[in-house]
């Protein structure tokens, strides 16, 4: 108790705060609140509190504390540190104002990623350009001494697979610790028993990962596999969470355990395989796996790329998103399933009666170009391309998922500067998933952004019978749309240049017969498409797991595995 009081009166240092949270995540918030009054003017302390409340899904309290932090940020460094936090909490106006105040003069390397995170959210092309130039110069110098970006933001602008994976390795090491692959549990002989397969995620809740994985979980062969959920996220009380967790044979809550406790728990579970669904995203607990508590550790779905090695042995992809030759950039071996790696739950979802153009306020002759990705995926070159299309197709409108207020103003002003009527940019309010599907089919075409293209949004569009125009990508994140279109039998919609992108959209706007043929093809083939066939995906993943297990039992080294679509239809 005396030591605790001493720490309180000395105002907890950053390392002490991290240790407190790391050792007792279950009671971290309660402990922080008890000493809040003494530390309420401590900038670092409040930053830690914001992060903890955010991780627990208590965003209202997180925003309250963040607004207090604005008053305490009295120098450029503190302001720029706070910019990312404010943006993440949806306090965009405040974040943009603080970015403007903090980003004075030439952008420094240590500040570039902070500015970039907010600049992408508000569609500030100039600050995006300045920040990415600083970061790219650093990477080209090959002075790889620190992780200067978060992986998700990095992928919004950089599609160089070699650079990507170096950034991921540095980030994973700094966030989750160095791995020890020498501590690998041996696999017990199967001898007729079920394979124990765990899935670990913080996103078993109202989250895109849960929505996508549901179909795969339901398709698993329960005669051969025992499925256990290892939940590292908070309970949001949603129907999505309830529906997802019901698909497992058993659910274990690791959320309130620290990494060491969760690691020991997993080690005692005697699993054969664990599939981690976060990757390098917010809420990931890869530190649990760094000492290899499960014999075979696989990463899948939540993050489009390497997770920097760590304790992960394999990642699941396909031969389009990770073609032959890229393995050398990856710390993990690759399981390639065919024809697309992306699981989804589309065929199991309810369907509402589609809405008409008139009901949604569109004229009958409008050429509706949809874009339902988040606005942070819109790069400067992407936006310029879309503006050119608006100019080339006078009856076209861009129907876009509504962004924050600052981004709305910036996008509208950009159109004005280009001589395009800003009323042709129409914002679609955010809806729940079923209502979103109800309106999507009115689109004539979906515009895919780059370099970080659509993933869930692309499969949503194809399921709704809407063609997607995509630029051929250069890394995992930028190839997903192309992979889905190829799997759908529409490789011609994947183009190699910006000029081809523009011409492709213009052609569809001028050829109603061709456009209707593509739409009818998507609707007609939906029930048989490999994109929506989770049984095939489940069988391929299960077969890959069996191959890895048998190789391990024989003492053979891990190697990348290419699965066959035709061989696994049953």
WOURPE-V715423 format. One record per helix or strand. SS is the DSSP state (a for helix, b for strand). FROM is the first residue (numbers start at 1). LEN is the number of residues. If there is no record, write none. Layout:
ss-><SS;SS>
from-><FROM;FROM>
len-><LEN;LEN>
This chain:
ss-><a;a;a;a;a;a;a;a;a;a;a;a;b;a;b;a;b;a;b;a;b;b;a;b;a;a;b;a;a;b;a;a;b;a;b;a;b;a;a;b;a;a;a;a;b;a>
from-><2;14;25;36;43;59;76;92;109;125;151;161;195;208;225;239;250;259;273;286;296;314;327;333;346;357;367;375;380;396;405;422;425;433;445;456;467;476;491;494;498;512;530;534;561;566>
len-><8;10;10;4;13;14;13;11;14;16;5;16;7;12;7;7;4;11;4;4;4;4;3;4;3;4;5;3;13;6;13;3;4;8;3;8;5;12;3;2;13;17;3;20;2;3>
